[in-house]
Amino acid sequence: MRAGIFPWLAALALSALAPAFLIAGLDGETLRLLPEATAFALAHALLLGLPAAMLFYHLKWTGVAAVLAAAFFIGALPLSILTYPPVDSQSHIAGSAPLVVDGVATWAGWLKVMQFAGLFGALGALGGLVFWLTLRLCGTIGQGPVRRLLGLGLASVGVLTMVAVLASLQIR
């Protein structure tokens, strides 16, 4: 296994860009949400994803299944905790189903939380998969020299894209 800092930085940048591009693309109009989505995803990846990835690397848990499970959990759990209950009022209704009645969550409320957690978990899994693929292509978690060169080229493009997106935050 080859360990250098550049593949890790590139993996961090690309793993934040993938869900950010997806969220910005779902906006429907333009990619106007890209800088904010990238900043949010990068902070999430840096504070939660990178420490988990380094622990997994140290423990040699470098299989894609372990990465996807951890990344889903990392994407889903923090925002689910921070956003539940759905509102601060005594009762809240979405459609025809009450989410919270007298401060107590209903089944519809729990379903809403699980949908929210599933969405952010899927975004986390996407970021984790991109992180894993970047490290794999760069040879950090086991590939040959030809793929390593291809991976480093891809990683360079990812880092430059991240710099451009974050620079656009400063221009606004």
Secondary structure, 3 states (H helix, E strand, C coil): CCCCHHHHHHHHHHHHHHHHHHHHHHCCCCCCCHHHHHHHHHHHHHHHHHHHHHHHHHHCCCCHHHHHHHHHHHHHHHHHHHCCCCCCCCEEEECCEEEEECCEECHHHHHHHHHHHHHHHHHHHHHHHHHHHHHHHCCCCCCCHHHHHHHHHHHHHHHHHHHHHHHHHHHC
